Amino acid sequence: MNGWEVYEDDPKTDAGARTIALDSDTVQALKRHRTQQDKDRKEWESAWVETGRVFTRENGELLHPANVTRRFIELHEELGLPPIRLHDLRHGAATLAHAAGAGLKDIQEMLGHSSITITSDTYTSLLPEADLAIAEAAARLVPRARTTSENTAPEAEAEPAEAEPVPDGADRLGKIREFNSPSAHAPLTQTAPDEKSEAE
């Protein structure tokens, strides 16, 4: 825009001319808008100004960018939303797309940037929710030992109702253990084989 006059030209780069995918809700809203615009065209008849634009005044004339900006400010003030610029919606769209799982290359093409560096440095800040989701997903990749819930204690081993005396060297089932056998609680060790047994 040059002062109050609107200046139109081709996009700065080839990446600026692009097709943008829209979600189904937005497509339905645009179809309703086109239906209303067709009605306006019939009502204005020869006074209709054909600009080929999607969004126009009731008679088809161009919307001035300054008026669009002013109306945007009025709307977000009426709704009690945080004060943002109209251009910030572009940044917000990139951030939401990134949070939804779009890669930087996809966002670059969506915004029409000639370099992915511009996309990365300027337009993609992580939403707190997305940041937390990434942290949780990364943590799940790290193996961890199973932990016992704070509310549940490990089950105690069941003890017989009445412990009967057992003779020395016998277990509770009454089997006698040889006195020279290792204790069940002794550490299991293995001695290194000597040179003779290694050769065999």
Stockholm file with secondary structure:
# STOCKHOLM 1.0

chainA/1-200         MNGWEVYEDDPKTDAGARTIALDSDTVQALKRHRTQQDKDRKEWESAWVETGRVFTRENGELLHPANVTRRFIELHEELGLPPIRLHDLRHGAATLAHAAGAGLKDIQEMLGHSSITITSDTYTSLLPEADLAIAEAAARLVPRARTTSENTAPEAEAEPAEAEPVPDGADRLGKIREFNSPSAHAPLTQTAPDEKSEAE
#=GR chainA/1-200 SS CBTTBCCCCCCSSGGGSCCCCCCHHHHHHHHHHHHHHHHHHHHHGGGCCCCCCSSBCTTSCBCCHHHHHHHHHHHHHHTTCCCCCTTHHHHHHHHHHHHTTCCHHHHHHHHTCSCHHHIIIIICCCCHHHHHHHHHHHHHTSCCCCCCCTTCCCCCCCCCSSCCCCCTTBCTTCCBCCTTSCCTTSCCCCCCCCHHHHHC
#=GC SS_cons         CBTTBCCCCCCSSGGGSCCCCCCHHHHHHHHHHHHHHHHHHHHHGGGCCCCCCSSBCTTSCBCCHHHHHHHHHHHHHHTTCCCCCTTHHHHHHHHHHHHTTCCHHHHHHHHTCSCHHHIIIIICCCCHHHHHHHHHHHHHTSCCCCCCCTTCCCCCCCCCSSCCCCCTTBCTTCCBCCTTSCCTTSCCCCCCCCHHHHHC
//
